[in-house]
């Protein structure tokens, strides 16, 4: 007997991938920019480390809180829609069956087949069927606030460790150029990985992240240099 192969699609990992890549990019870029800004302002080695550590902790908590609130709002909306759909199914099951059949007709089935498919699927699990085909809510793409928050916080911290570790090991006169170069390389790698996993062009993804990373670090360093001379 032939064993059916289970296909894995990129959409199955889009939730955690988005949070992980965003967190790592943000952690790496914001901490590197912060370090460069303080260094350009002629801060001491200890003040650079303090600023970088504070940025890591504050950024991780901010990412976790922001991601949790954002994704929880999506989860609340999904729960509200499902509850309304549950009530509609109990009040007017015939009308809901016709609505589902109309959806299948709009997707290309003839009326008789659409009616039969809707009847069979609703007999198995009416709410799940309407959630998927009417509301677009599936188990794969459903909101997971805690998972998104933890993933964002952890990935931010991992990204932030790179410039922070370099700041603690490098002599201060080499800190600015080496932190900038290594951070850009890491950003390019992250952009390339994200593009590959998401099915996009690797080089384009890497260059896009490098461009915005270089711009952010240059602006922050420039601001630090200006304020370092005036304050």
N, C-alpha and C positions, 0 to 999 in steps of 0.2 A: 504493500500500500504506500502510495506516494505521500510523503509528509509535506504539508503545506508550509512554505517559508513565510515567516513573520517579517513583514517589512517595517523598517524604522524610518521615520520621517523627521526632518529638521524641526517641524512644528512641535514635536514632542519635547524638545529641549529649549524652546524659545524663551520660556518664562525664566528659568534659572540662568540661562545663558545671558540674557539681556541684563539681569541684575548683576551677575558676576563680572561681565565685561565693563559695564558702566562703573561698578565699584572700583575695580582694579585701575582703570584709566583715571578715574577721578582721584583715587588715592595717590597714585604715582605722580600725576600732573600737579595737583594742588600742593602736595608736600614738597615736590621739587621746586615749584615756583616760590613757595614760602621760604624755603631754604636759600634759594638764589636771591630773593628779595632782601632778606636779612643780611646775607653775606655781602651783597652789593652796597648795603647801607653801612658797611664796615662794622657789623656786629661782631662781638667776640665769639670764639668757638663754642663756648658754653651757651651763649644766648641763641646761637643757631640751632643747637641740639634741643634746647628747651622749646623753641618755637616749632621745630619739626615734630617733637613728641606731642606737644599740645595740639598741633594740627592733625596728627594721626588719631588721637583719642576723640577730639571734637568732631572730626570728619566722619569717623566710624559711627559714632552715635547719631550724628545728623543724617547720614545715609540710611541707617537702620530705621530711625523715626520717620523720615520722609517716605521711604519705600513702604513701610508698614501702613502709614496713613493712606497713601495713594492706592495701594493694592487692596486695603481693607474697604475703601470706598467702592471699588469695583466689586468686591465680594458682597457688600451690602446691597448693591444694585442688583446683582445676580440673585441673591436670596429674595429680594422683594419681588422681582419678576417671576421667580419660581413659585412663590406663595400665591401671587395673583393667578398664575396659570393653574395651580392646583385647585383654587376656588372655581375658576371657570370650567374646569373639567368636571367638577362635582355638580355644578349648576346646569351646564349645557353640554353634555358629552356629544350629542349629535352635531351641534354646531361646531364643536372643536374638531370632530372627525371630518366634517366638510371643509373646514379651514385647512386642515392638514392635507387633505386630498387636493385642494386647490394649489397648495404649495408644490406638490409633486407634479401636477399638471403643468405648472409654470416652468418646471425643470425638464419637461419633455415627455412625460408619460401621458398616455391617453386616459380619458376619464374613468373608464372601467378598471383599468389596472391601478390607477392612482387610488381609487376608492378601496380596492382590495388590499393594496399595500398598507394604506393608512389604517384599515381595520385590523390587519394582522399585527402591525407594530404597536398599535394602541392596546391590543389585547395582552401583549407581553409586558409593556411598561409605558403607559400613556404619558406620564409626566416626563420621563427621560426622552421619549420620542419628540415631544413638543419642545422641550428644552433644547435639543440638538437642532431640529429642523426648522423650528419657528423662531426661537430666541438666539440660536447660535452659541449656546452654552454647552461645552463638552467637558468631560473629565480631564482631558489632556490640556486644554487651554483655560481651565477655571482658575480663578484668583486664589493664591495661597499667600496670605500676608506674612505669616511668621517665616515661611521658607524664604520669601523675597527679602525680608528684613535681615535675617541672619546671613544670607548669601551676600547682600550688599555690604554689611558691616565687615564680614570676614575678608571679602575681596578688596575692600578699601584699605584695610589694615595691611594686607599682603602687598598691595601696590605701594603703600606709603613707606614700607620698611626699606625699599630699595634706596631712595635718596637719603633716608635717615641713617641707614647703615653706612653709606658712603661718607656722609658728613662726619660720622664719628671716627672714621678710619683715615680719611684724607687730611693732609696738611692744608691749612686754610688758603694758601696761595694757589693750590690746585683745585680747590673745591668747586668754584664756579664753572670752569670749562669742563671738568670731568663729570660733574653731576648733570650738567646740561646734555652732554654727549651720550652718556649711558642712559639717561632717562628717555632721550629721543629714540635710542635703539630699542629699549624696552617697550616704548609706546608703539613703535613700528611692528614689533613682534605681536603685541596684543591685538593691534589692528588687523594684522595678517591672519592671526588665528580666528578672530571673530568673523572675518570675511570668509575664510575657508569653511568654518562650521556652518555659517549661514548660507553658503552657496554663492557668494559674491566673488568678485575679482580680488585676489589677494593683494596684488601690488597697489591697486587703487585704494583699497581699505587701509593699507599701511601708510601710504603717502598722505591720505586725508587726515589720519590721526597725527602723523608727524607734523604736518603743517600747522594745525591748530595748537598742538603742544608747543612747538617752537614759538608761535606767536604769543601764547600765554606766558611762557617763561621769559621771553624778551620784554614784554610789557611790565611784568612784575619786577624783573631785575632793574629795568629803567626807572620805575617808580622808587624802588629802594635806593638807587644811586642818587636820585634827585633829593629825596628826603634825607639821605645820609649826609648831604652837603649843607642842607639848610637847617636841620634840627640840631 
